[in-house]
Amino acid sequence: MFRTIVFLAALVLVLTLPSAAGASQASFKSSSSDGKIVFFETDEQLVPGDTDAKRDVYERSYDSDPGIESYVTREVSLGPAGGNDAFNATFERASADGTIIFFSTEEALVEADTDRRSDVYMRNLVTGTTTLVSIGEAACSPACGNGAVDAGFAGASSDGSKIFFVSEERLTAADTDSSVDIYVRDLSDETTALVSTGSASCTPVCGNGSFDAALRGISADGSHVYFTTAESLSGADVDSIVDIYSRSLAGETTTLVSQGGSGCAPACAKAGRAIPSSSRTRTRVQTLESVSSRSLSRASQCGSGWR
């Protein structure tokens, strides 16, 4: 344990200093829970397969395979169709054991990705495979998923089997608007589903208005998702301000969280502000992030107890 801590501390120190050889700074991003695998970004070419001068994601770990038995550095942000074009890659998250990594890039790393917009990818270090995550449902592809629209990583279940991302692109038949929506990609059955939508009793009347949605939380197994939006996705939501919703993926139900108790509603009113719009997905999501503290504060009114 002591050797692991020393290795991690030393590597973090090295990755924050300019490189003497390539004069390129490295940035520490994350590590596995046991500290044996470390992830970082740099635009320096650290392996023979990296031939561009753009920012890439790397991992550093000890390889105990016979004949190697030493610390090795491997490039993460690559795929069968690319990895060396003039596009930066951004580390997003890694699984607890460090074997699954999510990153974003505008570069097309698999044949299914034909656009030059930011997409979310998954790299499996055990199998050495790269998978496109931000893609539409089977009935929609290839018509959707390759439009001139960015996709942004939003979160993942603890085992990495369910990945959540945001995009203005319509990736399922249930999405008919051009606002920022939340999607989930289930890698176990290779399906994509719209998360920021109302329950069956509400759709298609609600869920496709000109309102952005932002992910706020995910249960460990990825079965329940919490998000905010100004759109009314429930009959109990009669205002046009930002509210908190819970979505059960298994039951395909959406529930309003930020509401008062039975003794409070509908007499109690909520105050809020409209969400300003922007042309870029990431900017619009960041705008929603700026009101999260106020949304959570409103959720605690009238005894809801949501934190």
Sequence and secondary structure as in RCSB ss.txt:
>XXXX:A:sequence
MFRTIVFLAALVLVLTLPSAAGASQASFKSSSSDGKIVFFETDEQLVPGDTDAKRDVYERSYDSDPGIESYVTRE
VSLGPAGGNDAFNATFERASADGTIIFFSTEEALVEADTDRRSDVYMRNLVTGTTTLVSIGEAACSPACGNGAVD
AGFAGASSDGSKIFFVSEERLTAADTDSSVDIYVRDLSDETTALVSTGSASCTPVCGNGSFDAALRGISADGSHV
YFTTAESLSGADVDSIVDIYSRSLAGETTTLVSQGGSGCAPACAKAGRAIPSSSRTRTRVQTLESVSSRSLSRAS
QCGSGWR
>XXXX:A:secstr
 HHHHHHHHHHHHHTTSB TTT  B EEEEE TTSSEEEEEESS  STT  S S EEEEEEEE STTT EEEEEE
 S BTTBS SS  EEEEEE TTSSEEEEEESS  STT  S S EEEEEETTTTEEEE S   TTTTTTSS SS  
EEEEEE TTSSEEEEEESS  STT  S S EEEEEETTTTEEEE S   TTTTTTSS SS  EEEEEE TTSSEE
EEEESS  STT  SSS EEEEEETTTTEEEE S   TTTTTT           SSHHHHHHHHHTTHHHHHHHHT
GGG    
